[in-house]
Amino acid sequence: MSVTIVGSQLGDEGKGRIVDIFCDEADIVVRYQGGDNAGHTVVIEGEKYQLSLVPSGAISGKVGVLGNGCVINPKTLFDEIDGLRERGIDPEIYISQRAHVIFPFHKVADNLEEVAKKKKKMDAGTTGRGIGPTYEDKSARRGIRVGDLLDKNLFWEKLEYLTQKRSKMASDVIGSVIDESFDLETIYREYCAYAERIEKENMAIVSGDFITEQIKVGAKVIFEGAQGTSLDIDHGIYPHVTSSNSSSGYAATGSGVSPQIIGKGEIIGIVKAYLSRVGTGPLPTELEGDFADDLRERGGEYGTVTGRPRRVGWLDMPMLRHAARVNGFTGIVINHIDVLAGMGDIKVAESYEFRGESIRVLPPTTELWGECRAEYRNFSGWPECDWSKIAESGYDSLPEQAQRYINYVASEVDADVIAIGVGPSRSETILKRKPFNW
């Protein structure tokens, strides 16, 4: 039995806290794409945990798996594991031997690429963590996988070639490479130490085999997506996207399980009650000025990974309709309803004005999306409340204005609302039904 959690917008929708909440009934949580460019925050009893690679279920003591679709920075992974152990949590984490590995030169390449693209306004606003170049090496069939690290002779051969290749690519851009990020022997020693730890802690697995066998004996599995659908490299606002497929279809490919496992389970879209993003590209509902600053502060809209202030805007229904079609939502969660409280009337982009016509879906290219102008529908705002009490009392205790807003969103994406987030803590969530009971 499975539940797949997917971001419906541009990331930062609150996926981590929902995974944590749904973990009560789960046994395993699987990350199936991305790397340490993700930023998932979990708050339990006032304690905040910020994770970028360890699956969010680790905080609740669930088994975590990093699937073959992920790219792994071993330093980040072990720093997070060690940090959790220092706080009394000993996560059980497994890594697919087919997952590709991020090296220091990938980060250099990432930043060089962004600088070059920025001059032509083509930059994606990446986190600079080396994610894109690692996926690039994967697609070019020169990447190094976790399984390769475990064979020292094979690892040396592959690393020697890749280091030379990446050094040449960098020198073509900046003239010379003297950075330690390209020093073959230094990298080899560092990553051999990571490989020894992976072996010592029995972390390396074939993720598809492991997950499938666990499901056969009754395990409940959450597939945890990173980023959001509009950042998907195929279905997002290309080129202002991430380097992997962040939609539900990749949950199977990126973990090694059958698509039937995903299709027979539940697919839950996580929606932020307004819009936010870190990075470049068009944003038809973008807000500016004092109102935007207020919303940003109220929502804590600063990147978990980068710390950069996020751009904010009104909810964009064409974007959500697109996400619903691409992912096949069986339910949605709407977060940050509390953030909009007391801010006056609320707007939603119900459609776009595009070249004299009204359209209700995303156009096929980002350039065309940049021509769109939001056509708004107004909703009465709702007052500030004691959100902890509302979370205890349930959905009917929400202000009527907020209920109308929530019901509108659900009807537009043709999916039931299964939970509403009214605060950062797991206790500040209204759960209408449990995910594994679909």
N, C-alpha and C positions, 0 to 999 in steps of 0.2 A: 504494500500500500504506500502511495506516495503523495506528497504535496509539493508543488513547485511554486516558489516565490519569485515574482518578477517585478522590477521597477517599471511603472507605466509611463514615466515621463523622461526626465533628464538626469536621473540619479538623485540621491539625497531625499528619497521619499519616506525613509524610516523603515527600510527593509529589515535591518538588524534587530530592532526591538520586536518586530512582529515574529521573526524567526525565533527569537528568545521566548516569546509568549507561547507560540505554537509548540515549542519543544517539550512542553509538559507531557505530550502524548507521543513524542517521537523518540526513536532510538539512535538515529544517525542523521547528521547534517552534512550535505555534500556541496562544496563549491565546484562549479563546473566551467567557469571561464574567468578571465581577468587575472590580476595578480595583486600586488600591494598598492595598486592605484585605487582600490576600493576603500571606503571608509565607513564601517558599520559601528554604530554606537549602541550600547546596551546599558540601561540604568536599572539597578536592582537595589531597593532599599537605600536610595541615595548614593550608592556606589556607582561611578561611571566607568565603563570599560570601552575603550576605543580599539577596534580591531581592523586590520587591513588585509590580513591573509588567513588567520585562524578563523574557521567557521564560527558563526555567532553562537551556535549551540554549545560550544565548549564551556561557556559560563555556567550552563545548567548541568554540566557533567555528561553531555552527550558525546558519542563518538563523532569525530570530525574527519572528513575525507576531502582532500584536494585532488580533483579529477584530472584526467589527461588533457582537458581543455584549458587548464590553468597554466600560467607561467609563474615559476617559483623563484623568489629571491630568498635563498637559504638564511642569509643574515637576518632579514626581517622576520622570517618564520621563527627562528630560534630566539630572537629577541622577544617576540610576543609570547612564546611558550614560557621562557624564563621569567618574564614579567608577571605572567599569570601565576606561576608557581610561587613567586615571592609574595603574592597576595592570597595564597592558600588554595589555589585552584590548580590541579594537575591534569591538564587536558590530554585526552587520548587522540592523537592525530596520526593519520596515515596519508601518504603521498603516492599518487600514481607514478609508476616507473616510466610512463609514457609522457608525463608532463615535462615541458621544456623549462630550461633553467636560465635565469637572468644573471648576466655577468656585469662587472663594473663598466666595461666598454659600451655596453648597451645604454647605460645612463648618459654617457658622453655623447653617443650618437643621437639619442633622443633630444638632448638640448641643442646640439648643432643643427639638427633638422628644424626645430622650432624657430631658431634664430633666422635660418635661411628662408623659411616660409613666411615669417612675420613681415619681411620686407615686401612681400607681394600680397599681404593680407590673406594668407592661406594657412596660418597657424591654427592648430586645433586646441590650444590651451591645455596641453597635456600636463600631467603631474611631474614629468621629468624622471619617472622611475624606471625607464628602459623597457616599458611594456611593448610599445610599438616595434622597436627594433628586434626584440626577441621573437615576436610573432612573425616579423619579416624574415628572420633567419629560419624559422620553422617552415614557412611557405617556400623558401628558397632551398629547402632540404639540406641546410648546412648547420641547423641548430643542434644543441646538445641537450639530451634528456636526462631525467633523474637516474634512470637505469644505467646510462653511460658513466655517471660519476662513480658507480660502484665497481667498475672495471678500470683500474688505474692506468693500465697500458692503453686501452681503448680511449679513455678520457684524454690522456696526453696527446694522442694522435689527432683527435677531433679538436681539442682546444688549440693546439699549435696551428692548425689550418684556420680556425675561426678567428683567432687573435690576429694572425697575419692579414686575413681578409678585412677585418674591421679596422685594423691599423691603417691599411692602404686606403680604405674608404674615408677615414677621418683625415688622413694627410692630404687627400685630394681637395678637402674643404678648407683646412686651416694651414696647410703647408708642411707641417711637421708634427710628429706625435712624440712627446717626451713624458706623458702622463703615466703614473704608475698603474692606471686603469688598464693599460695595454701590456703590462709586464707579464710575460708568459709564466715564468717560474713563481712569481708572487701569487698570481691567481691560482695556479695549480696547487700550491701548498694550502692556500686558504680553503679551496673547495674540496680537496682531499680530506681535510679535517671535518668539513660538513658531511661528507660521505660516510666517514667513520661514525659520526653521531647518528646519522640516519640508520646505519646498519645496527649499531649498538642498541638503539631504541626500537628496532624492528618496525620502522615506519614505512618502508617501501612495499607497495602492493601493486597488483593489477586491479585498478579500481572497478572496472566493469564486472570482473569475476567476484570480487569481494561484495559489492553491493547486491548483485543478483542473488548470490547465495544467502545473504542475510535476509533478503525479502522472501525467499523461499521458505525460510524457517519462521516467518511471521514478523520480521522487523518493519517498523514504520520509518520512512525516510523522507526528509525534507531536502529538496534541491534548492540551494540558495543562490539566486542570481545576484550579480553585482551591476553597478551602473543602472541604466534605464533603457527602455525600448528605443527612444529617440536618439540614443547613443550607440545603438547596434550598428555594426559596420555595414550591414546590408540594408537594414530597414530604418536607419536613423538619418540624421541631417548631415550626411556625408559632404565634405570631409571633416566636419566638426564633430567627430565621433570617437569612440574608443576603438581598439584594434581587434576586438573579438565580438562574437554574437551574444548579446545580452538578453535575447528573447528566449521564450520557453522552448522553442524547437531545438536549441543547442543543449538543453539539459541532458538529452540522451547522448548526443555525439560527444559532448565534453566530459561525460562521466563513464561512457562505455556500456551503458545499459540499452535495452531495447526501447524504441519509441513507444511500444505498447505500454511499458511501465509508466511513462509520463502521461500518455493519452488516457489511460484507465484511471488515473489519479485526479487530483484537483489542481487547478492552475489558478493561483491567486495574484491579482494585480494590486500592487501597492500604489496608492494615489496620495499625493500631497494636496491639501485643500487649496493651495495656490501653487505657483510655479517658481522654481529656483534652478539655477545652474551655475557651475564654475566652468568657464571657458568661453570661447568665441563663437560667432555665428549669429544669425538672425534670431529674434525673439519678439514676435508680433505683439505679445501682451506685456512687454517689459514696462516696469514702473520706475520712475526716477524722482529725485527730489526728496523732500522731507518725509512724505508718506512711505516711499521705498525704504528710506533709512530706518524709519520706525518699524516697518514690517521686518526688515533684516535683523534688527536688534531683538525684537520680540521672539522671532523664530530661531535666533542663534544661527543665522545663515552665514556660517564660515566653514570652509571645507575641512573635514576631519583629517584628510591627508595633507593638504597644502596650507591650510589656515587662511586661504584667500577669501575675501568677502564674495559671497554669491550674488549674482544678479537675480532679481526677483520680479515676478509678474503675476497677473491674474491667471486663474485656471484656464486652460486651453482645451476645449472639447474636441476640435478636429484632431489634436494630438492624441487624446485619450481614445477616440473612436479608432484611430489607426492602431494603437496598442492593443485594443480589444480584438481587432481582426487578426493581427499578426500572432497574438499569443493564445487566443481562445479561452478567455477568462471564464472560470466557473464561479468566481466570486471576487469581490474587491474589498480592500481595506482602505478607509480614508483617514489619514493622519492630519494632525495640526489644526483640527477644528477650533481648538482653544486659542490659537495664535490670532485668528481673525476676529475674535470676540472684542467688542467695544471699538471697532475701527470704522463704524458707519456702514453705509450700503456697500454690498459686495458685487463685483462684476465678474461675469464669466464670458469668455469668447465662445459664443455658440457656433459661429461660422466665420469665414474670411470673405472680405471683398477682394476679388482677384480679377483684374482687367475688366471691370465693369459687371462682373457676375458674382453671385454669392455661392461659395463652395463650403462643404461641411467636412472635408477630409484634407489631409496633407497633400500638397502637390508633389510630384515625383522627384524634383530636384531642390536642393537647398537654395539655389539662385532664384527659383520661382517662389519658394517659400518667403524669401526676402522681399518679394513684391506684395505679399499679402498684408492686408490691414484687418485688424480684428473687428468683428461685428459683435457687440456686447449685448448680453441680457443682464438686467439688474435684479438683484435679490436684496431684500431687507436684511440688514445685519442683525446680529444677536448680541446680547449683553454679556458682560463679564459674569462668570459663575464660580461657584465652588466646585471645580472640576473633579476633585477627589470624591465628593459626595455624589455627583452625577455618575461617575464611573461605578460607584457602589450600587446606585439605584437602578441603573440600566438605561436602555435607549429611550424609553418613554419620558424620562426626566430631562432630556435634552430640550433646549428652547425650540419652540415650533419653527422659528425661522431657520435654525440649523438643520432641523429634520427635513424641511422643504428643499434645502440646498443639497443635502445628502441624497434624498430620493430622486432629485433631478439627475444627479450624476449617475446613479445606478441605472435609471431608465435609459439614459443616453448610451451606455455601454452594454446594456442588456445583461446585467449580472447582478446578483444579490450582494448587498453589503453584509459582510460577515463580522466585521469589527470596525470600531471607530476609535482613533487615538485622540485623547483629550489632554495629553500631557506627556512629558518625556519618560516617566517611569512606567514599568510594566503594569503597575497597579492602576494606572490612569488610562485604562483601555476598556471600552465596552465591547464585550464579546457576545455577538448575537447567536452564533453557533460555532461548534468546534470543527476544525478543518478536516479531520480524518473521518468525520461522520457523514460525508457527502454522499 
